[in-house]
Amino acid sequence: MDLKLRDVAQLLDVSEDTVRRWISNSKIPYYRLNQQYRFSRSEIESWVLNCRQKEEFSPFSEEGKSRLGTHQFGLYRAIHKGGVYFDVEGDTKEEVIRASVQRIATDLHLDAEVITELLLDREKLMPTALSNGIAVPHTRDFLLEESFDVVAVVFPKKPIEYGALDGRPVHTLFFLFACDDKRHLHLLAKLAHLSSTPENISLLKRHLEKPQLLEEIKGWEMSLKPREVSHV
């Protein structure tokens, strides 16, 4: 258990009282150790990815207004720094990840072998597929040394089996490389939110070129409105 209550509140950009409310309602995974709350970083990460279905936490809630200023176009900027890759070959998840990283690492001047192994190790713990054919390969064991985040969008040549909970093959992958834990979690939550609407899924299936995709992502982020905090 590597996180304290204060750490979780800071990572999620919410108050400690909000985290306590989630705890009292059993809405967030936690443990008690020596009369103190403790949290697993990997479980919190998985919770952020999955809680959009229950609306237990959102980076777009009323309490999230403070971070919309700096994070509102976070996904747009991250994709702008990354890239869009088409027709990536591979018959399996592992093959597509390896082929994708070879191209991404070259553009970002990263060690492809190291990144690939970290991503595959993360997949062994739990598939990073969301739903509706979207996956977000990432690893919390690697943070960019730069001051910006990177998201690379990959369209495989054909949809691939990914171990998604809804059983659907994956047609779009967002490779996420963040520069700190808080922004990592925020982008995970935003990508989960993006994949939750039929309109966005239809958009991604069009396999737009980078300039057109960036315009659509920017418009979507502009449309996000803070809503009242759900008192779950």
N, C-alpha and C positions, 0 to 999 in steps of 0.2 A: 504494500500500500504506500505509494510514493507521493501522494498529494494530501494536503490538509484542506480544511474547509476554506480557509483564506485563499489558498492556491486555486481552488476550483472557481471561486467567485471571481478572481482576477482573470483567469483564463477565459471564462465565459462572459466577462464584462457585465456581471450582475451583482447585486448586493449579497452580502452574507445572509441576510434575512431571507432573501429569495431562495437561496440554496437550502436553508433550514426548512423552509416551507415545503420544498420538494422532498426533503428527507422525511418530514413528518407525514407526508402523503404517500411515501414509498414510490416516488416518481423518478428517482435518480439512484443509480447503484452506489452503495456505500457500505462501510464496515465500521464497527466500533472496536477500538483498541485502546485499552487503559482509559476508558471513559471519554475518549475523543473520537471524532469522526475522521475516517481515513477513506481515500478513494484510489482506485486503480486508474492510471492514466489511459490504458488501453480500453477499459470499460467506459470511461467518460467519452472517449473518442467514438466508440461504437454507439453510445447513447445519442450523441449529437447527430450522427448519421441517420439514426432510426426514429428519433423523436418527432420529426416533422409530421409523421402519420398521426401522432397523438397530440401534436401542438403543445407539448409540455415545455418546450423552450424554443425560442426563435430569436435570431439576431436582428429581426425586424419588428420586434415588439416595442411597446411604448418605452420600456426600460432601455431598449437598445438605441434610442434616439442619439445618445452621445457618440456612439461609434459609427452611425451612418455618415457622419461628416467625413471621416477619414477612410471608412470602409465602403462607402456607397458604390464606388466604381472599382472596388478591389478586384473583382473577377475580370472586368474589362482590362485593367492594367496588367493583371497576371497573364492573361492570354496574349496581350500585346507583346509582353516580354518573352512569352513562349512561342508557340507556333501552332499551325494546323497541318496535320499530316494525313494524306489520303492513301487508300488502297494498301494498307500495311498487310503484308502476307502473314499467314499463320493458321494452322488448323486447330490449335489449342490455345488456352489462355497463356500458358507459359511461352509458347512460340510468338504470340503477338506481343507480349510484354518485352521479350528479348529483341525482337525486330524493331519495336518502337523506340526502345532505349538507345539502340545503336544510332538511330537518326537524331533523337533528341540530344543525347550526350555530345554528339559531334557539334551541334549548334551551340550548346551551352558550355562547351569545354569541360565536361565532367568525365569521370572514369566510368565508362559504360558497364564494365563488369561488376564493379562495386555496387553501383546503383541497381543493377538488375538483381543481384543477389539479395539486397535489402528489400526490394519490392516483392520478390518471390517469397522471402521469409515472412513478410507481412501477410501475404495471401494464404500461407499455410496456417497462420493463426486464425484467420477468418477472411472469407472472400470480401473484396471491397466493392462488390456489385451493390447498387442501390435497388432500383426497380425500373421497370419500363425500358430495359435495355441500356442502362447507364452504369458505368463503373468508374471508380475514382482510385486508381492505383496510387499509393502513397506509403510513406514510412515515417514514423516519428523519430527514427534513429538517425535521420539525416536532415539537417537544416542548411539552407544556402548561406554562405558567408557574405553574400551581398545584402544590400539594404532593401531589396524588393523580392516579391514572390513571383513564382513562375507557374503557369498552368499550360501544359501542352495538350491540345485536343487531337485525338487520334481516331480516324475512321478506318476500321479494319476492312479488308477487301470483301469479307463476308462476315456476318454475325457469328459469334463464337459462344459456346457453352462456358459459363463463368461461375456456376454455383450460386446464382441469385436466388433469394428466397421466393420470388414469384415465378421462378423457373424459366424466365425468358432469356433468350440469348442476348448478348451484349453487342450493340451496334455503334456505340460511342464511348470512348474512354477519355477521361480527364486525368492526366498525370500531374499530380500536385507536388510542388517543391516550394515550401515556405521558408521564411527567414526567421520566424520565431513561433513559439507554441500557440500564442493567442491568435495570430493571423492564420495559422494552420487550421485551428478549430473553426474560425470564422468562415474560411473558404470552404471547408468541409460542409458546414451547415448551409452555406449559400448554394453549393452544388446540389445538395440534397433537396433544397427548396426548388431549384431550377428543374430538377427531374420529376417534380410532382404534378406537373400540369400537362395535359394532352397537347396544348399549343406549343409548348417548348419541345416536347418530344418530336412532334411533326417538323418543327424547325430544324432540329438536329439531323433528322433523317434526310433532309435536303442536301446535306454535305456542302454547305456554302464555303466559298473561298474565304480566306482570313479577313479581308476588309469588310465583306458583307456580314460575316458572322460577328465581328466586333461591333458593328453598328447595331445588330439585333440584341446583343448582350448589353450594350450600353443603354438601349431603349428599355430593356427589361429591368435593369438595375434602377433606372430613373423612375420606373413605375412602382417600385417597392415603397409602400407606405407603412410607417410605424403603426402598429395597432395596439389596442389596450392589452396590458399584461393579462394572460389567462391565469386566474387564481385557482390552479389545480392543486 
